[in-house]
Amino acid sequence: MTEEAANTAERQIGIQKIYVKDFSFESPQSPDVFSAGDWKPQTNLNLSSSHSSISDNLFEVLLTITIQAEQNEKTMFLIEIQQAGLFHIAGYAPEEFAAIVGSFCPSILFPYAREAIASIISRGGFPEFLLQPINFDALYAQSKTQANGETPAETH
């Protein structure tokens, strides 16, 4: 067995559990918001992820999404979710590990958070809200570039 094959055999990624750690929905203008006429809010999306070690090779990854919808400078709704997962990750170099918890794991968690957000907005009485897909690989690369103090490369 070659050294490369041996290293590959030791690498493991497994999902142990996916769960909502924290979830908040506020609609401070209810019920007046439903009779306000045209529904054309401005939405602000904030997204972050973090991870922590639980035990050897077991890590909790948190994807935090905050969405605020405003219309006429009033908050129509505010949502914050911390979608979490326990991941077994073993056999990766530090740089590979950073990419796994910074991109791969959040991309696994995102569809769960997206569904929860759409559901609570609908249950709050608001029109359907579809959170667009997010390219976590590009976000990770951008954050890595910014952390290194580099200017993103121009594409032509």
N, C-alpha and C positions, 0 to 999 in steps of 0.2 A: 504494500500500500504506500503510495506516495505521501509526502508531507502535506501537500495541498488537500488530498482526499481525506487524510486524517483530521485536518482542521475543519473541513466542511462537515464531517460526520459529527463533530462536537457542537456545532452551531445548532441552537434550538430557539424557536419562538413559538409560544403557545398562549392562547387566550384561556385564562382561568375563570374569569367572571367579568361581565359587563353590567354596570348599574348606574343609576342616577344618585349622585352624592348630595346634590343640593339643587333645588328648583324653586324659582320665585316668579310669580306673575302678578303685576299690578295694573289696574285700569282706573287711574284716579279721576277721570272725567266721566265715568259711567254714572248714570244712564244717559246723561246729556249727549255724549258722543254719538249715540245711535240716531239722534234726530238733528244732527248738525249739517246735513246736506251732503255735498260732494265728499267722498272719501279719497283724499289724495295726500297721504302723509309722507313726510320725509323720514326715512329710516336710517338709523346709525347702527352699525354692526361692529362690535369689538370681539376679538378672538384671541385666546391665548391658550397655551398648554404648558403643563409642568409634569414632573415625575418625582417620585420618591421611592426609596428602597424599603421594602417590607421585610424581606429576609433574603438569604442567599438566592440570587437569580430570580426573585419575585419582586416585581415593581408595580406600583400604582401609577397610572398615567391619567391625568385630569385634562379634559378639554373644556374650557370655560368659554361660553358664548353669551354675550349680552346684546340685546336688541332693544332699541328705544325708537318708538314711532311717535313723531310729533306732527301736529297740524296747528297752524296759527299760533306757534310758540307755546303750545300746551302739549303735555305728554298724554298720548292716547293710550299707550300701553308700554310697559317695561318688563322685559323678561331677562332672567339670568338663569342659566343652567350650567351645572358642573356634571358633565357626563364622564364617568370614570370606568376604568378597566384594570383588572389585575392581569399582568402579562408575565409569563415565565420566559426570560431571555438569558441565554447562556452561550458562551463561546465566541463572543464578538469582541473585536478590538475596540478601544474607546471611541474612535471616530465613527465606526459602524454602529456602535451602541447609541451614540448621540443621534444619528440619523434615524434609527429605529424608533426611539422614544420621541423624537422631534417631528417625524413625518409619518412613518408607517402606522404607529399606534393611533395618533389622532385621526388618520384617515379611516381606520377601523371604527372609531368611536363616533365620527361625524354623522353617519346615517341614523344612528339611534337618537342623537341630539336633534337632528333635523326633524324626525318624525314627532318627537315630544313637543318641539316648538310649534309645528304646524297644528298639532292636536289641541294644545292649550289656547292658541290664538282663536281657533274655530270655536272652542268651548267658551271662550270669552265673548263670543258674539260678533267677532270681526270677520271680514271677508278672508277667503283662503289666502294663505301666505306661503309662498314656496321659496325656501332658502336655496339659492343656487349652489351647485357643487363648488368645492374649494380645492385648489391644487396645493396640497400640503407640501409636496416636494419643492415647489417654487417658493413657498413661504419659508421653508426651512433653509433653502439656499440663500434667500434674501437676508434672513436673520443672521446666518453665518457670515455673510459678506459684511453686514453692518457691524457685527461684533468684532470683526477683524479690522474695521476702520477702512475698508476698501470701498471704492466706488463701483457700483454694478457695471458690468461690461455692456457696451452698446451693441445692439443687434441690428443688422442691416438686412 
